[in-house]
Amino acid sequence: MLFVFGLIYWVGTQLKSELAPMEDRSNLRIAVTAPEGSSYEFTRKYIRDIGQYVIDSIPEIDFPMEIVAGGGGNSGVNTGVISIYLKDRRTEQSLRMKFSKKYPE
């Protein structure tokens, strides 16, 4: 039993402690939910407006991608995702704070 705990401890100390791989650190993902009952067209415009605000606010954007009603188990026409790929690496926290002021949850 002591051997098992020692092995668990040893394996735990050997694991890398980063939370996100280096290649994912320049990516920011914004999940968007429009009001319940929204049409596809309304949601597309809603996501496009947010996406345009993001594009105008961050000059370091390399590639933005907007997905409306992206599929999956619970997604409807009132949901979507905006994926932002940056040229430079900034902390996700600073970007999150900037956009949460404009678009609170």
C-alpha positions as a Markdown table, in Angstrom:
| # | Residue | x | y | z |
|---|---|---|---|---|
| 1 | Met | 0.0 | 0.0 | 0.0 |
| 2 | Leu | 2.8 | 2.4 | 0.9 |
| 3 | Phe | 4.5 | 1.5 | -2.4 |
| 4 | Val | 1.3 | 2.5 | -4.4 |
| 5 | Phe | 1.2 | 5.9 | -2.6 |
| 6 | Gly | 4.9 | 6.4 | -3.2 |
| 7 | Leu | 4.4 | 5.5 | -6.9 |
| 8 | Ile | 1.5 | 8.0 | -7.2 |
| 9 | Tyr | 3.6 | 10.7 | -5.6 |
| 10 | Trp | 6.5 | 10.0 | -7.9 |
| 11 | Val | 4.4 | 10.0 | -11.1 |
| 12 | Gly | 2.7 | 13.3 | -9.9 |
| 13 | Thr | 6.0 | 15.0 | -9.5 |
| 14 | Gln | 7.1 | 13.9 | -13.0 |
| 15 | Leu | 4.1 | 15.4 | -14.8 |
| 16 | Lys | 4.5 | 18.9 | -16.3 |
| 17 | Ser | 2.5 | 21.6 | -14.5 |
| 18 | Glu | 1.4 | 23.7 | -17.5 |
| 19 | Leu | -2.3 | 24.2 | -17.8 |
| 20 | Ala | -2.4 | 24.6 | -21.6 |
| 21 | Pro | 0.1 | 23.5 | -24.2 |
| 22 | Met | 2.3 | 26.2 | -25.7 |
| 23 | Glu | 0.5 | 25.9 | -29.1 |
| 24 | Asp | -2.9 | 26.6 | -27.5 |
| 25 | Arg | -1.9 | 29.7 | -25.5 |
| 26 | Ser | -2.4 | 32.1 | -28.4 |
| 27 | Asn | -6.0 | 30.9 | -28.9 |
| 28 | Leu | -9.0 | 32.4 | -27.2 |
| 29 | Arg | -12.4 | 30.9 | -27.4 |
| 30 | Ile | -15.6 | 32.8 | -26.7 |
| 31 | Ala | -18.8 | 30.8 | -26.2 |
| 32 | Val | -21.9 | 32.8 | -27.1 |
| 33 | Thr | -25.5 | 32.2 | -26.3 |
| 34 | Ala | -28.2 | 34.5 | -27.7 |
| 35 | Pro | -31.6 | 34.9 | -25.9 |
| 36 | Glu | -33.8 | 31.8 | -25.9 |
| 37 | Gly | -36.0 | 31.6 | -29.0 |
| 38 | Ser | -33.6 | 33.6 | -31.2 |
| 39 | Ser | -33.5 | 32.8 | -34.9 |
| 40 | Tyr | -30.5 | 31.6 | -36.8 |
| 41 | Glu | -30.2 | 35.0 | -38.5 |
| 42 | Phe | -30.4 | 36.9 | -35.2 |
| 43 | Thr | -27.7 | 34.7 | -33.6 |
| 44 | Arg | -25.5 | 35.0 | -36.7 |
| 45 | Lys | -25.7 | 38.8 | -36.5 |
| 46 | Tyr | -25.2 | 38.7 | -32.7 |
| 47 | Ile | -22.0 | 36.6 | -33.0 |
| 48 | Arg | -20.8 | 38.7 | -36.0 |
| 49 | Asp | -21.2 | 41.9 | -33.9 |
| 50 | Ile | -19.2 | 40.4 | -31.1 |
| 51 | Gly | -16.6 | 39.0 | -33.5 |
| 52 | Gln | -16.2 | 42.4 | -35.2 |
| 53 | Tyr | -15.7 | 44.1 | -31.8 |
| 54 | Val | -13.0 | 41.6 | -31.0 |
| 55 | Ile | -11.3 | 42.1 | -34.4 |
| 56 | Asp | -11.4 | 45.9 | -33.9 |
| 57 | Ser | -10.1 | 45.6 | -30.4 |
| 58 | Ile | -7.1 | 43.3 | -30.9 |
| 59 | Pro | -4.7 | 44.2 | -33.7 |
| 60 | Glu | -2.7 | 41.1 | -33.1 |
| 61 | Ile | -5.4 | 38.8 | -34.5 |
| 62 | Asp | -4.1 | 36.3 | -37.0 |
| 63 | Phe | -7.3 | 34.4 | -37.7 |
| 64 | Pro | -10.8 | 34.7 | -36.3 |
| 65 | Met | -13.4 | 32.0 | -36.8 |
| 66 | Glu | -17.1 | 32.3 | -36.0 |
| 67 | Ile | -19.4 | 29.2 | -35.7 |
| 68 | Val | -23.2 | 29.5 | -35.3 |
| 69 | Ala | -25.1 | 26.5 | -34.1 |
| 70 | Gly | -22.0 | 24.4 | -34.2 |
| 71 | Gly | -23.6 | 21.1 | -33.4 |
| 72 | Gly | -23.2 | 18.8 | -30.5 |
| 73 | Gly | -25.7 | 17.5 | -28.0 |
| 74 | Asn | -27.3 | 20.6 | -26.6 |
| 75 | Ser | -26.5 | 23.2 | -29.2 |
| 76 | Gly | -29.3 | 25.1 | -30.8 |
| 77 | Val | -29.6 | 28.0 | -33.2 |
| 78 | Asn | -29.1 | 30.4 | -30.4 |
| 79 | Thr | -25.5 | 29.3 | -29.6 |
| 80 | Gly | -22.1 | 29.7 | -31.2 |
| 81 | Val | -18.4 | 30.0 | -30.7 |
| 82 | Ile | -15.8 | 32.6 | -31.7 |
| 83 | Ser | -12.3 | 31.2 | -31.9 |
| 84 | Ile | -9.5 | 33.8 | -32.0 |
| 85 | Tyr | -6.0 | 32.9 | -33.0 |
| 86 | Leu | -3.4 | 35.6 | -32.1 |
| 87 | Lys | -0.1 | 36.5 | -33.8 |
| 88 | Asp | 1.4 | 37.4 | -30.4 |
| 89 | Arg | 0.8 | 35.6 | -27.2 |
| 90 | Arg | -1.1 | 37.6 | -24.5 |
| 91 | Thr | -2.5 | 36.2 | -21.3 |
| 92 | Glu | -6.0 | 35.0 | -21.7 |
| 93 | Gln | -6.8 | 36.7 | -18.4 |
| 94 | Ser | -6.2 | 40.2 | -19.8 |
| 95 | Leu | -8.3 | 39.6 | -22.9 |
| 96 | Arg | -11.1 | 38.0 | -20.8 |
| 97 | Met | -11.2 | 41.0 | -18.5 |
| 98 | Lys | -11.3 | 43.4 | -21.5 |
| 99 | Phe | -14.3 | 41.7 | -23.2 |
| 100 | Ser | -16.2 | 40.9 | -20.1 |
| 101 | Lys | -16.6 | 44.6 | -19.5 |
| 102 | Lys | -18.2 | 45.0 | -22.9 |
| 103 | Tyr | -20.2 | 41.8 | -22.9 |
| 104 | Pro | -21.0 | 40.7 | -19.3 |
| 105 | Glu | -22.4 | 37.2 | -18.8 |
